[in-house]
Amino acid sequence: MHAFDVLGDPVRRRILELLADGEATSGMVTEVVTAEFGISQPAVSQHLKVLRENGFATVRPEGTRRLYSVGTEPLREIDEWLRPFRRFWAPRLDALGTELARGKRERRKQQENP
């Protein structure tokens, strides 16, 4: 399965967002995803399986629990694929960073000289 096919599903993207915060049990992932998407535990397990089989998630057993985390290799491949497109947004993000820094400096000056 192609990386974008895997990430094309909103449930799988949400699972990766949860895992981006750090290792999570399958139970925690299932609880959040079933609440947000209204799907069953077996459906969440299938999504975790797709992520695992395609390298987006890794799993390690800890006693009776299964702990999932983000698999980085497919994300590196996507990052590499996106490289030629960064020119469309990188300058704008740089300009935004400059404006944010300018605003911080102005607020700091106003606080120092009330």
C-alpha positions as CSV (number, residue, x, y, z in Angstrom):
1,M,0.0,0.0,0.0
2,H,1.3,3.4,-0.9
3,A,2.0,5.8,2.0
4,F,-0.6,8.3,0.8
5,D,-3.2,5.5,0.6
6,V,-2.5,4.7,4.2
7,L,-2.7,8.4,5.3
8,G,-5.7,9.0,3.1
9,D,-8.0,7.6,5.8
10,P,-8.9,10.1,8.5
11,V,-9.0,7.4,11.2
12,R,-5.5,6.4,10.5
13,R,-4.3,10.0,10.4
14,R,-5.9,10.5,13.8
15,I,-4.3,7.4,15.2
16,L,-0.9,8.8,14.1
17,E,-1.7,12.1,15.7
18,L,-2.3,10.3,19.0
19,L,0.9,8.3,18.6
20,A,2.9,11.5,17.8
21,D,2.3,12.5,21.5
22,G,4.2,9.3,22.6
23,E,3.7,5.7,23.1
24,A,0.0,4.7,23.6
25,T,-1.8,1.5,24.5
26,S,-4.2,0.0,22.0
27,G,-6.9,0.5,24.6
28,M,-6.3,4.2,24.8
29,V,-6.2,4.6,21.0
30,T,-9.4,2.6,20.7
31,E,-11.1,4.6,23.3
32,V,-10.3,7.9,21.6
33,V,-11.0,6.8,18.1
34,T,-14.3,5.0,18.9
35,A,-15.5,8.2,20.7
36,E,-14.5,10.5,17.8
37,F,-15.4,8.3,14.9
38,G,-18.1,6.0,16.3
39,I,-16.4,2.8,15.0
40,S,-16.0,-0.5,16.7
41,Q,-12.9,-1.9,18.5
42,P,-12.3,-4.4,15.7
43,A,-12.4,-1.6,13.2
44,V,-9.8,0.3,15.2
45,S,-7.7,-2.8,15.4
46,Q,-7.8,-3.1,11.6
47,H,-6.6,0.5,11.2
48,L,-3.7,-0.2,13.7
49,K,-2.9,-3.3,11.7
50,V,-2.7,-1.3,8.4
51,L,-0.4,1.3,10.1
52,R,1.8,-1.5,11.6
53,E,2.0,-3.5,8.3
54,N,3.0,-0.4,6.4
55,G,5.6,0.8,8.9
56,F,3.7,3.8,10.2
57,A,3.3,2.3,13.6
58,T,5.4,-0.1,15.7
59,V,4.1,-2.2,18.5
60,R,5.7,-3.8,21.5
61,P,4.1,-6.0,24.1
62,E,4.3,-5.1,27.8
63,G,2.7,-7.8,29.8
64,T,-0.9,-8.1,28.5
65,R,-0.8,-4.6,26.9
66,R,0.3,-3.7,23.4
67,L,2.1,-0.3,23.2
68,Y,2.0,1.5,19.9
69,S,4.4,4.2,18.7
70,V,5.0,6.1,15.4
71,G,7.2,4.3,12.8
72,T,9.4,7.0,11.3
73,E,10.6,5.5,8.0
74,P,7.5,6.0,5.9
75,L,7.2,9.5,7.3
76,R,10.8,10.2,6.1
77,E,9.8,9.0,2.6
78,I,6.8,11.3,2.6
79,D,9.0,14.2,3.8
80,E,11.4,13.4,0.9
81,W,8.6,13.3,-1.6
82,L,7.4,16.7,-0.3
83,R,10.8,18.4,-0.7
84,P,10.1,19.9,-4.2
85,F,6.8,21.4,-3.0
86,R,8.2,23.2,0.0
87,R,9.1,26.2,-2.1
88,F,5.4,27.0,-2.2
89,W,5.0,27.5,1.5
90,A,8.5,27.8,3.0
91,P,8.9,31.5,2.2
92,R,5.5,32.3,3.6
93,L,6.3,30.4,6.8
94,D,9.6,32.3,7.0
95,A,7.8,35.6,6.7
96,L,5.3,34.5,9.3
97,G,8.2,33.7,11.7
98,T,9.7,37.1,11.1
99,E,6.3,38.8,11.8
100,L,5.8,36.8,15.0
101,A,9.3,37.7,16.2
102,R,8.7,41.4,15.4
103,G,5.4,41.3,17.4
104,K,7.2,39.7,20.4
105,R,9.8,42.4,20.3
106,E,7.2,45.1,20.2
107,R,5.2,43.6,23.1
108,R,8.5,43.3,25.1
109,K,9.3,47.0,24.4
110,Q,5.8,48.0,25.5
111,Q,6.1,46.1,28.7
112,E,9.5,47.6,29.5
113,N,8.3,51.2,28.7
114,P,4.7,51.4,29.9
